[in-house]
C-alpha cells in the first residue's frame, strides 16, 4: 500500500483489514483486478512550507483474490503546490481512510449490495 500516515495509525488500519480477511499488497496482478476510484480527504505538505488539504483527493483501490486470499492495493495521487509547482505526496486522515476502505471492501465482498449509510441523528430547526 502506498500510503502516508503515522505508523501506528497505518498499522491499526492494516490490522483491521487483516481481521476481515484482507491483505495489503505492494503489487498488482495482470488480471482479475477490480478498480474502485474514490474521492478522499487528503492533506499535503510541501518542502516550501506550504500546506493544504482537499476533500477531492483522488484515491484508487485495486482489489483481487489470489487463491483464498483477498488483496487490496491503494494508490493516492499527488497534487502540485501552487507556490512552487512541485508535486507533493498526500497524507490521509485515518478516519476517512478507514471509512473508504470499509466501503470498497464491502462492495467487493457483496457485489450489487449497498452498505447501509448511517446518518447522524438530528433535530433540524427548519424544514426544507
HUGITA-V332116 format. One record per helix or strand of 3 or more residues. SS is the DSSP state (hx for helix, st for strand). FROM is the first residue (numbers start at 0). LEN is the number of residues. If there is no record, write none. Layout:
BEGIN
SS_FROM_LEN / SS_FROM_LEN
END
This chain:
BEGIN
hx_6_13 / st_21_3 / st_33_12 / st_50_16 / st_68_8 / st_89_3 / hx_93_16
END
